[in-house]
Amino acid sequence: MNPPTATQLVAPPPLTLDEGRVLRNFLGKTQQQAQAMFPRDSTVTEDFTYMTPAGLCYYLPPALAYLASPEAQGDWDFAHGLMCALSTQAGLHHVRGEALHLIQQIAEYCATQRPKFILTEEDELFDRYLDTIRRAVEEGKA
């Protein structure tokens, strides 16, 4: 599978500054290149907020692979930032289908691996992200 084109990755022009940043960080990158970028720059998690469903379907599998790797041990910034972006996609942008399924997989993985990412039980913000995603999944089934 080839990386998404610019219009597959973000909305068609005119682009916002945020969508331009997504293109600078992800356009033309393979899944392997994206996964290699994650441990070096957790700020790219914000870019997932502005991706289209096609972009999410292409780049969320390497995000999950990174989270599942030993390299992600203690990477609170990446896990928390990604959950923030994905809760926005699920709750505000109402992403459905395969993209929402991938979002759910990542959310549930992070929920079950809280100690790995130093996500405490008192992390109310993480809990809100998780609740938003779970509600969107339930609404998507209706």
TIVEXDO-704087 format. One record per residue: x, y, z of N, C-alpha, C in turn. Coordinates in nm, 2 decimals. Layout:
<node <X; Y; Z>; <X; Y; Z>; <X; Y; Z>>
...
***
This chain:
<node <0.08; -0.12; 0.00>; <0.00; 0.00; 0.00>; <0.09; 0.12; 0.00>>
<node <0.06; 0.22; -0.09>; <0.13; 0.34; -0.10>; <0.09; 0.44; 0.01>>
<node <0.17; 0.53; 0.05>; <0.13; 0.64; 0.14>; <0.02; 0.73; 0.07>>
<node <-0.07; 0.78; 0.15>; <-0.17; 0.87; 0.10>; <-0.12; 0.99; 0.03>>
<node <-0.19; 1.04; -0.07>; <-0.16; 1.16; -0.14>; <-0.20; 1.28; -0.05>>
<node <-0.16; 1.40; -0.09>; <-0.20; 1.52; -0.01>; <-0.35; 1.53; 0.02>>
<node <-0.43; 1.51; -0.09>; <-0.57; 1.52; -0.07>; <-0.63; 1.40; 0.00>>
<node <-0.56; 1.29; 0.00>; <-0.61; 1.17; 0.08>; <-0.57; 1.19; 0.23>>
<node <-0.47; 1.26; 0.26>; <-0.41; 1.28; 0.39>; <-0.49; 1.39; 0.47>>
<node <-0.52; 1.50; 0.40>; <-0.59; 1.61; 0.46>; <-0.69; 1.66; 0.37>>
<node <-0.77; 1.75; 0.41>; <-0.88; 1.81; 0.32>; <-0.82; 1.88; 0.20>>
<node <-0.89; 1.89; 0.10>; <-0.84; 1.96; -0.02>; <-0.82; 2.11; 0.02>>
<node <-0.73; 2.18; -0.06>; <-0.70; 2.32; -0.04>; <-0.83; 2.40; -0.04>>
<node <-0.83; 2.52; 0.02>; <-0.71; 2.58; 0.10>; <-0.69; 2.51; 0.23>>
<node <-0.56; 2.50; 0.26>; <-0.52; 2.43; 0.38>; <-0.51; 2.52; 0.50>>
<node <-0.54; 2.47; 0.62>; <-0.51; 2.54; 0.74>; <-0.36; 2.52; 0.77>>
<node <-0.31; 2.60; 0.87>; <-0.17; 2.58; 0.91>; <-0.15; 2.44; 0.97>>
<node <-0.25; 2.39; 1.04>; <-0.24; 2.26; 1.10>; <-0.23; 2.15; 0.99>>
<node <-0.31; 2.16; 0.89>; <-0.31; 2.07; 0.78>; <-0.18; 2.07; 0.70>>
<node <-0.12; 2.19; 0.69>; <0.01; 2.21; 0.63>; <0.11; 2.14; 0.71>>
<node <0.10; 2.14; 0.84>; <0.20; 2.07; 0.93>; <0.19; 1.92; 0.91>>
<node <0.06; 1.87; 0.90>; <0.05; 1.73; 0.87>; <0.12; 1.69; 0.74>>
<node <0.10; 1.77; 0.64>; <0.17; 1.74; 0.51>; <0.32; 1.74; 0.53>>
<node <0.37; 1.84; 0.60>; <0.52; 1.85; 0.62>; <0.57; 1.73; 0.70>>
<node <0.49; 1.68; 0.79>; <0.54; 1.57; 0.88>; <0.52; 1.43; 0.81>>
<node <0.41; 1.41; 0.74>; <0.37; 1.28; 0.69>; <0.37; 1.26; 0.54>>
<node <0.35; 1.36; 0.46>; <0.33; 1.33; 0.32>; <0.45; 1.26; 0.26>>
<node <0.41; 1.15; 0.19>; <0.51; 1.06; 0.13>; <0.58; 0.96; 0.22>>
<node <0.56; 0.97; 0.35>; <0.62; 0.88; 0.44>; <0.55; 0.74; 0.44>>
<node <0.63; 0.64; 0.44>; <0.58; 0.50; 0.45>; <0.54; 0.48; 0.59>>
<node <0.47; 0.37; 0.62>; <0.43; 0.34; 0.75>; <0.56; 0.31; 0.84>>
<node <0.66; 0.25; 0.78>; <0.78; 0.23; 0.86>; <0.85; 0.36; 0.89>>
<node <0.86; 0.45; 0.80>; <0.92; 0.58; 0.82>; <0.84; 0.66; 0.93>>
<node <0.71; 0.65; 0.93>; <0.63; 0.71; 1.03>; <0.66; 0.65; 1.17>>
<node <0.66; 0.52; 1.18>; <0.69; 0.46; 1.30>; <0.82; 0.49; 1.36>>
<node <0.92; 0.51; 1.27>; <1.06; 0.55; 1.32>; <1.06; 0.69; 1.37>>
<node <0.96; 0.77; 1.32>; <0.96; 0.91; 1.36>; <0.90; 0.93; 1.50>>
<node <0.81; 0.84; 1.54>; <0.73; 0.85; 1.67>; <0.82; 0.87; 1.79>>
<node <0.92; 0.78; 1.81>; <1.00; 0.80; 1.94>; <1.08; 0.92; 1.94>>
<node <1.11; 0.98; 1.83>; <1.19; 1.10; 1.82>; <1.11; 1.23; 1.84>>
<node <0.98; 1.23; 1.81>; <0.90; 1.35; 1.81>; <0.76; 1.32; 1.84>>
<node <0.72; 1.33; 1.97>; <0.59; 1.31; 2.01>; <0.49; 1.42; 1.97>>
<node <0.54; 1.53; 1.93>; <0.45; 1.64; 1.89>; <0.37; 1.61; 1.76>>
<node <0.42; 1.51; 1.69>; <0.34; 1.47; 1.57>; <0.21; 1.41; 1.60>>
<node <0.18; 1.37; 1.73>; <0.05; 1.32; 1.77>; <-0.06; 1.42; 1.74>>
<node <-0.03; 1.55; 1.75>; <-0.13; 1.65; 1.72>; <-0.18; 1.64; 1.58>>
<node <-0.09; 1.60; 1.49>; <-0.13; 1.59; 1.35>; <-0.24; 1.49; 1.32>>
<node <-0.26; 1.39; 1.40>; <-0.37; 1.29; 1.39>; <-0.50; 1.36; 1.40>>
<node <-0.51; 1.48; 1.47>; <-0.63; 1.55; 1.48>; <-0.68; 1.60; 1.34>>
<node <-0.59; 1.62; 1.25>; <-0.63; 1.69; 1.13>; <-0.63; 1.60; 1.00>>
<node <-0.60; 1.47; 1.03>; <-0.59; 1.37; 0.91>; <-0.74; 1.33; 0.88>>
<node <-0.75; 1.30; 0.75>; <-0.88; 1.24; 0.70>; <-0.88; 1.10; 0.75>>
<node <-1.00; 1.03; 0.73>; <-1.01; 0.89; 0.77>; <-0.91; 0.80; 0.69>>
<node <-0.88; 0.84; 0.56>; <-0.78; 0.76; 0.49>; <-0.64; 0.78; 0.55>>
<node <-0.61; 0.90; 0.59>; <-0.48; 0.92; 0.66>; <-0.47; 0.84; 0.79>>
<node <-0.58; 0.84; 0.86>; <-0.58; 0.77; 0.99>; <-0.56; 0.62; 0.96>>
<node <-0.63; 0.57; 0.86>; <-0.62; 0.42; 0.83>; <-0.48; 0.38; 0.79>>
<node <-0.41; 0.47; 0.73>; <-0.27; 0.44; 0.69>; <-0.17; 0.46; 0.80>>
<node <-0.19; 0.56; 0.88>; <-0.08; 0.59; 0.98>; <-0.11; 0.55; 1.13>>
<node <-0.24; 0.51; 1.16>; <-0.26; 0.45; 1.29>; <-0.20; 0.32; 1.32>>
<node <-0.20; 0.22; 1.22>; <-0.13; 0.10; 1.25>; <0.01; 0.11; 1.29>>
<node <0.09; 0.20; 1.23>; <0.23; 0.21; 1.28>; <0.23; 0.28; 1.42>>
<node <0.13; 0.37; 1.45>; <0.12; 0.43; 1.58>; <0.10; 0.32; 1.68>>
<node <0.01; 0.23; 1.65>; <-0.02; 0.12; 1.75>; <0.10; 0.03; 1.76>>
<node <0.17; 0.00; 1.65>; <0.29; -0.09; 1.65>; <0.39; -0.02; 1.74>>
<node <0.41; 0.11; 1.73>; <0.50; 0.18; 1.82>; <0.46; 0.17; 1.97>>
<node <0.33; 0.19; 1.99>; <0.29; 0.18; 2.13>; <0.31; 0.04; 2.19>>
<node <0.29; -0.06; 2.11>; <0.31; -0.20; 2.15>; <0.45; -0.24; 2.17>>
<node <0.54; -0.16; 2.11>; <0.69; -0.19; 2.12>; <0.75; -0.16; 2.25>>
<node <0.86; -0.23; 2.29>; <0.93; -0.19; 2.41>; <0.98; -0.05; 2.41>>
<node <1.01; 0.00; 2.29>; <1.06; 0.14; 2.27>; <0.97; 0.24; 2.33>>
<node <0.84; 0.21; 2.34>; <0.74; 0.31; 2.39>; <0.73; 0.31; 2.54>>
<node <0.80; 0.22; 2.61>; <0.80; 0.22; 2.75>; <0.82; 0.36; 2.81>>
<node <0.72; 0.41; 2.89>; <0.74; 0.54; 2.96>; <0.71; 0.66; 2.87>>
<node <0.66; 0.63; 2.74>; <0.64; 0.75; 2.65>; <0.50; 0.81; 2.68>>
<node <0.48; 0.87; 2.79>; <0.36; 0.94; 2.83>; <0.32; 1.04; 2.72>>
<node <0.41; 1.12; 2.67>; <0.38; 1.22; 2.58>; <0.31; 1.17; 2.45>>
<node <0.37; 1.06; 2.40>; <0.31; 1.01; 2.28>; <0.17; 0.95; 2.30>>
<node <0.16; 0.86; 2.41>; <0.03; 0.80; 2.44>; <-0.08; 0.90; 2.47>>
<node <-0.05; 1.00; 2.55>; <-0.15; 1.10; 2.60>; <-0.18; 1.19; 2.48>>
<node <-0.08; 1.23; 2.40>; <-0.11; 1.32; 2.29>; <-0.19; 1.25; 2.18>>
<node <-0.16; 1.13; 2.16>; <-0.24; 1.05; 2.06>; <-0.38; 1.03; 2.10>>
<node <-0.40; 1.00; 2.23>; <-0.54; 0.99; 2.28>; <-0.62; 1.12; 2.27>>
<node <-0.55; 1.23; 2.29>; <-0.62; 1.36; 2.28>; <-0.66; 1.38; 2.13>>
<node <-0.57; 1.36; 2.04>; <-0.61; 1.37; 1.89>; <-0.72; 1.28; 1.85>>
<node <-0.71; 1.15; 1.90>; <-0.81; 1.05; 1.86>; <-0.94; 1.08; 1.92>>
<node <-0.95; 1.13; 2.04>; <-1.08; 1.16; 2.10>; <-1.14; 1.28; 2.02>>
<node <-1.06; 1.37; 1.97>; <-1.12; 1.48; 1.89>; <-1.18; 1.42; 1.76>>
<node <-1.10; 1.33; 1.70>; <-1.15; 1.27; 1.57>; <-1.28; 1.19; 1.60>>
<node <-1.29; 1.12; 1.71>; <-1.41; 1.04; 1.74>; <-1.52; 1.12; 1.78>>
<node <-1.50; 1.22; 1.87>; <-1.60; 1.30; 1.93>; <-1.65; 1.42; 1.86>>
<node <-1.56; 1.49; 1.80>; <-1.59; 1.62; 1.73>; <-1.61; 1.60; 1.58>>
<node <-1.52; 1.52; 1.52>; <-1.52; 1.50; 1.37>; <-1.61; 1.38; 1.34>>
<node <-1.65; 1.30; 1.43>; <-1.74; 1.19; 1.41>; <-1.69; 1.09; 1.31>>
<node <-1.56; 1.06; 1.32>; <-1.50; 0.96; 1.23>; <-1.57; 0.83; 1.25>>
<node <-1.60; 0.75; 1.15>; <-1.66; 0.62; 1.16>; <-1.59; 0.52; 1.08>>
<node <-1.64; 0.40; 1.07>; <-1.58; 0.29; 0.99>; <-1.45; 0.24; 1.04>>
<node <-1.36; 0.21; 0.95>; <-1.23; 0.15; 0.98>; <-1.15; 0.24; 1.07>>
<node <-1.15; 0.37; 1.04>; <-1.07; 0.47; 1.12>; <-1.12; 0.46; 1.27>>
<node <-1.25; 0.46; 1.29>; <-1.29; 0.45; 1.43>; <-1.25; 0.32; 1.50>>
<node <-1.26; 0.21; 1.42>; <-1.21; 0.08; 1.47>; <-1.07; 0.09; 1.52>>
<node <-0.98; 0.15; 1.44>; <-0.84; 0.16; 1.47>; <-0.82; 0.25; 1.60>>
<node <-0.90; 0.36; 1.60>; <-0.90; 0.45; 1.72>; <-0.94; 0.37; 1.84>>
<node <-1.04; 0.29; 1.83>; <-1.08; 0.21; 1.95>; <-0.97; 0.11; 1.99>>
<node <-0.90; 0.05; 1.90>; <-0.80; -0.05; 1.93>; <-0.69; 0.03; 2.01>>
<node <-0.65; 0.14; 1.96>; <-0.54; 0.22; 2.03>; <-0.59; 0.26; 2.17>>
<node <-0.71; 0.31; 2.18>; <-0.76; 0.35; 2.31>; <-0.77; 0.24; 2.41>>
<node <-0.82; 0.13; 2.37>; <-0.82; 0.01; 2.46>; <-0.69; -0.04; 2.50>>
<node <-0.59; -0.04; 2.40>; <-0.46; -0.08; 2.43>; <-0.40; 0.02; 2.54>>
<node <-0.41; 0.15; 2.52>; <-0.36; 0.24; 2.61>; <-0.42; 0.22; 2.75>>
<node <-0.55; 0.20; 2.75>; <-0.63; 0.18; 2.88>; <-0.57; 0.06; 2.95>>
<node <-0.54; -0.05; 2.88>; <-0.49; -0.17; 2.95>; <-0.35; -0.17; 2.98>>
<node <-0.28; -0.07; 2.92>; <-0.13; -0.06; 2.94>; <-0.09; 0.07; 3.02>>
<node <-0.18; 0.12; 3.10>; <-0.16; 0.25; 3.17>; <-0.02; 0.26; 3.24>>
<node <0.02; 0.15; 3.31>; <0.16; 0.16; 3.37>; <0.27; 0.18; 3.27>>
<node <0.26; 0.12; 3.16>; <0.36; 0.13; 3.05>; <0.39; 0.27; 3.01>>
<node <0.28; 0.35; 3.01>; <0.29; 0.49; 2.96>; <0.28; 0.59; 3.07>>
<node <0.29; 0.54; 3.20>; <0.28; 0.62; 3.32>; <0.15; 0.70; 3.32>>
<node <0.04; 0.64; 3.28>; <-0.09; 0.70; 3.29>; <-0.15; 0.65; 3.41>>
<node <-0.16; 0.73; 3.51>; <-0.21; 0.69; 3.64>; <-0.37; 0.68; 3.64>>
<node <-0.42; 0.62; 3.74>; <-0.56; 0.60; 3.75>; <-0.63; 0.74; 3.78>>
<node <-0.55; 0.84; 3.83>; <-0.60; 0.97; 3.86>; <-0.59; 1.06; 3.74>>
<node <-0.55; 1.01; 3.62>; <-0.54; 1.10; 3.50>; <-0.68; 1.12; 3.45>>
<node <-0.75; 1.22; 3.49>; <-0.89; 1.25; 3.45>; <-0.90; 1.29; 3.31>>
<node <-0.80; 1.36; 3.25>; <-0.80; 1.39; 3.11>; <-0.79; 1.27; 3.02>>
<node <-0.70; 1.18; 3.06>; <-0.70; 1.05; 2.98>; <-0.83; 0.98; 2.99>>
<node <-0.89; 0.98; 3.10>; <-1.02; 0.91; 3.12>; <-1.13; 0.98; 3.03>>
<node <-1.12; 1.11; 3.02>; <-1.22; 1.18; 2.93>; <-1.20; 1.14; 2.79>>
<node <-1.07; 1.13; 2.75>; <-1.04; 1.09; 2.61>; <-1.10; 0.95; 2.58>>
<node <-1.07; 0.86; 2.68>; <-1.12; 0.72; 2.66>; <-1.27; 0.72; 2.66>>
<node <-1.34; 0.79; 2.75>; <-1.49; 0.79; 2.75>; <-1.54; 0.85; 2.62>>
<node <-1.48; 0.95; 2.56>; <-1.53; 1.01; 2.44>; <-1.52; 0.91; 2.32>>
<node <-1.41; 0.83; 2.32>; <-1.39; 0.73; 2.21>; <-1.49; 0.62; 2.23>>
<node <-1.50; 0.57; 2.35>; <-1.60; 0.46; 2.38>; <-1.74; 0.50; 2.34>>
<node <-1.78; 0.63; 2.38>; <-1.91; 0.67; 2.34>; <-1.93; 0.68; 2.19>>
<node <-1.83; 0.72; 2.12>; <-1.84; 0.73; 1.97>; <-1.85; 0.59; 1.91>>
<node <-1.78; 0.50; 1.97>; <-1.79; 0.36; 1.92>; <-1.93; 0.31; 1.94>>
<node <-1.99; 0.33; 2.06>; <-2.12; 0.29; 2.08>; <-2.22; 0.35; 1.99>>
<node <-2.21; 0.48; 1.97>; <-2.30; 0.56; 1.87>; <-2.28; 0.50; 1.73>>
<node <-2.16; 0.47; 1.70>; <-2.13; 0.41; 1.56>; <-2.20; 0.28; 1.54>>
<node <-2.23; 0.21; 1.65>; <-2.29; 0.08; 1.63>; <-2.44; 0.09; 1.62>>
<node <-2.50; 0.21; 1.66>; <-2.64; 0.23; 1.66>; <-2.70; 0.25; 1.52>>
***
